Structures are given as C-alpha cells and as structure tokens.
Amino acid sequence: MKVLAILGSPRRQGNTETLLDSLIEGAREQGGEVEKLVLCDYNISPCIECGSCSTTGECAIADDMQDLYPKLLMVDVIVIASPIFFYSVTAITKAFIDRSQALWARKYLLHQKPLTEKIRRGYFLSLGATKGKQLFEGATLTIKYFFDAIDAKYRGGLFFRGIEDKGDIKHHPSALREALELGRKICQTIDDR
Ligand SMILES: Cc1cc2nc3c(=O)[nH]c(=O)nc-3n(C[C@H](O)[C@H](O)[C@H](O)COP(=O)(O)O)c2cc1C
C-alpha cells in the first residue's frame, strides 16, 4: 500500500505534523510504504489561470509542482493534513490544491481515463484553535473537491478543536492514538468502497 502523507502546515514540529507523524507510524507498522511530503519545502506557485491545462492537461508553470503530480497519481492513499487558517486550509495547501486544476482538466475537460483503475482513497487531518461547530466545514469541502479532481474517494478524517500552541495536540486525550489507529486501518484496508 503506497501512501502519500502531505503536511500542509508551515509550522514544523507543530500540532499538524505531530498528528500526521502518528498516522505515518501506524501506517508503517502495517507495512505501508509511506512518503511524507512537506509542502513548505517545495516551491509551489499559485495557479495563474493561464488556461494552458484546459487544452493540454499539463500545467505550464515550471516549478516543484511538476515533481509532485506523478507522486499524487501513483499512490493508493493520499492523506492531507492542514491546520485551519481563517476557516480554510493554509495558503501553501491551497496553492498545491489549486495547481491540481491540471488534473481536474484531464478528467473533466479532456475526458482522460485515470492512470489506474484502482480505487484510490483520500483522508483529511485537521485541527484548529477554536471550538466552533462549523470550524472544519469550509476546509473539508475544499478537500473533497480536491480528492475528486485527482480521482480519489474521500474517506473522512480526523478533526480536533481547541488546539493552538505548539505541542497542544500531545495533551489531547485521544488525538495521537486516533491518528495511529487510522494509519493502521488505512493500510489494512484493501478496498473499503
Ligand atoms: C494565520 C492563522 C489563521 C488561523 N485561523 C484560524 C481559524 O480560522 N480558526 C481556528 O480555530 N484557528 C485558527 N488558527 C489557529 C491554528 O489553526 C492553530 O494554532 C493550529 O494549532 C496550528 O497548527 P500547527 O501547529 O500545525 O501550525 C489560525 C492560525 C494562524 C497562524
């Protein structure tokens, strides 16, 4: 089982990375082949809506995203982890998602077949400082449409409120255990459609 674990937080060793690392630990325990992608380590420009991908299916911007498209398409499971910033995902996560417009264009404009017939799965990990009922609604909608564009089925995720200072997630009564268990489950499941 190939898993791409994407860190969308710009704060290294912060709450989101700690949570994602637990999931990765669980997935590796079960024999999952996990690649961790730290978005902030890459140069990913925002989409400029040049329209090029609408006819070619390829993004015209020559930056690190060109190395990430194949990674996105070759794995069985994609986990994306982002804290909530202004009720959405972080800017680097959004830039990465917007650049998947090229994959959206391949699917919906050019009607290209997916590279694999496998059911690929997508999960979302998120957390935020406040406790509002709708805290994750905006970001989750974005993530659902992202997974649709890259031909992955959204399978849910983990969401934690009241997490703000670096290290807060370690004091949550169940978060890291839940992430570890989700990581294990992801790699035990062959096809959970
Ligand atoms: C620019 C910015 C915007 C934020 N917006 C929200 C928000 O809308 N709602 C919320 O509950 N927390 C918000 N937060 C708090 C973060 O989600 C919280 O501190 C989180 O624990 C950060 O995760 P990290 O340690 O992985 O960076 C914001 C933080 C920053 C820096």
The ligand as a Tripos MOL2 file, in Angstrom:
@<TRIPOS>MOLECULE
LIG
   31    33     1     0     0
SMALL
NO_CHARGES

@<TRIPOS>ATOM
      1 C1         -2.9620   32.8040   10.0470 C.3       1 LIG1
      2 C2         -3.6860   31.9320   11.0210 C.ar      1 LIG1
      3 C3         -5.0590   31.7850   10.9140 C.ar      1 LIG1
      4 C4         -5.7540   30.9530   11.7880 C.ar      1 LIG1
      5 N1         -7.1030   30.8310   11.6480 N.ar      1 LIG1
      6 C5         -7.7890   30.0290   12.4970 C.ar      1 LIG1
      7 C6         -9.2070   29.8900   12.3780 C.ar      1 LIG1
      8 O1         -9.8460   30.4280   11.4820 O.2       1 LIG1
      9 N2         -9.8320   29.0980   13.2640 N.ar      1 LIG1
     10 C7         -9.1650   28.4540   14.2600 C.ar      1 LIG1
     11 O2         -9.8030   27.7470   15.0620 O.2       1 LIG1
     12 N3         -7.8180   28.5450   14.3920 N.ar      1 LIG1
     13 C8         -7.1040   29.3170   13.5390 C.ar      1 LIG1
     14 N4         -5.7450   29.4300   13.6580 N.ar      1 LIG1
     15 C9         -5.0310   28.6380   14.6890 C.3       1 LIG1
     16 C10        -4.3590   27.3590   14.1430 C.3       1 LIG1
     17 O3         -5.2710   26.5430   13.4430 O.3       1 LIG1
     18 C11        -3.7780   26.5640   15.3350 C.3       1 LIG1
     19 O4         -2.8450   27.3470   16.0280 O.3       1 LIG1
     20 C12        -3.1530   25.2450   14.9530 C.3       1 LIG1
     21 O5         -2.8720   24.5240   16.1360 O.3       1 LIG1
     22 C13        -1.8720   25.3990   14.1650 C.3       1 LIG1
     23 O6         -1.3840   24.1300   13.8110 O.3       1 LIG1
     24 P1          0.1980   23.8640   13.6140 P.3       1 LIG1
     25 O7          0.8020   23.7320   14.9910 O.co2     1 LIG1
     26 O8          0.2830   22.6260   12.8260 O.co2     1 LIG1
     27 O9          0.7400   25.0290   12.8820 O.co2     1 LIG1
     28 C14        -5.0390   30.2560   12.8100 C.ar      1 LIG1
     29 C15        -3.6410   30.4380   12.9320 C.ar      1 LIG1
     30 C16        -2.9730   31.2700   12.0590 C.ar      1 LIG1
     31 C17        -1.4800   31.4230   12.1960 C.3       1 LIG1
@<TRIPOS>BOND
     1     1     2 1
     2     2     3 ar
     3     2    30 ar
     4     3     4 ar
     5     4     5 ar
     6     4    28 ar
     7     5     6 ar
     8     6     7 ar
     9     6    13 1
    10     7     8 2
    11     7     9 ar
    12     9    10 ar
    13    10    11 2
    14    10    12 ar
    15    12    13 ar
    16    13    14 ar
    17    14    15 1
    18    14    28 ar
    19    15    16 1
    20    16    17 1
    21    16    18 1
    22    18    19 1
    23    18    20 1
    24    20    21 1
    25    20    22 1
    26    22    23 1
    27    23    24 1
    28    24    25 2
    29    24    26 1
    30    24    27 1
    31    28    29 ar
    32    29    30 ar
    33    30    31 1
@<TRIPOS>SUBSTRUCTURE
     1 LIG1         1 GROUP 0 **** ****
